[in-house]
Amino acid sequence: MAKLEDIVRRQKTGATFVISAQMLRMSPRDFDAIAQVWDDEGGPGFNVTGVPFRVVVEGEFFISRVTVVRTTAEV
């Protein structure tokens, strides 16, 4: 399982990359909760850019993938 910190550390400052529920082995419901915080406040070493990709699970929309940009912040 890839850890979020490992994924982010591999990227150079300014790089655009994707973080998904599948990469972190999380359900869309669990990933949605943290992705909303990232969208509002930024994540550890990155900021969300663009519109998050959503999937429908049992009639509800959940964020399952976000595109992010690596910042200079520590992870």
N, C-alpha and C positions, 0 to 999 in steps of 0.2 A: 504494500500500500504506500502510495506517495504521500508524504506529509506536505502540507501547505507551505511550510517554511522552506523545504527542499526545492519545491517547484519555483518559488519566488527567487530564491538565492541563485538559481541557475541562470536567471535573466540579467541582461545588462541594463543599466539605467536608461530609461526611455523606450525600452522594448515593449511592444504590444504582444500580449499572449492571452490564452484562454484558460480559465479555471472552470471545471465542471463538477457536477455532483458525482459523476461516474469516476473521475480522476481521484476524488477523495473518498470514494466508496461510501457515499452518503445517499440517503433517499432524497428525492426532490423536495419533499416537505422539510426535512432537516436542513438541507442546503439553502432553501429559500429563506429561512430565518436568518442565517448568517449573511447571506448575499444582500439582504435588505439593509443590514447594518453597514456592510462594505459600501453599498451604494450611497448611503447617507453620510458616513463618516470616513470612508476610505479603509483599506485593509492594511495588514502589516507589511509595509513596503510597496504598496501599490494603490492605485485609484481606479475605480470602475469607469469605463468609457463606453459610450454608446448605450443601446437599449439591451437589457438582459434578455436572454432567450428563455421562453417559458414553455412548459409542457402541461397538458391537462391530465390530472389524476383524479378519478372518481368525480368528475365535474368541476374540479377546482384548478385554477392556474397556479403553478409554482415555478419559480426561477430554477432552471437546471444548468445554466451556463452563463458566465459573464466574460466579457472581454475587458482586460485590465491593462494599465500602463505601469511599468516599474518606476518607482520613485527612488530618490536617494535615501529615504528613511530606512532605518535599521529594521531588520526582520526579527 
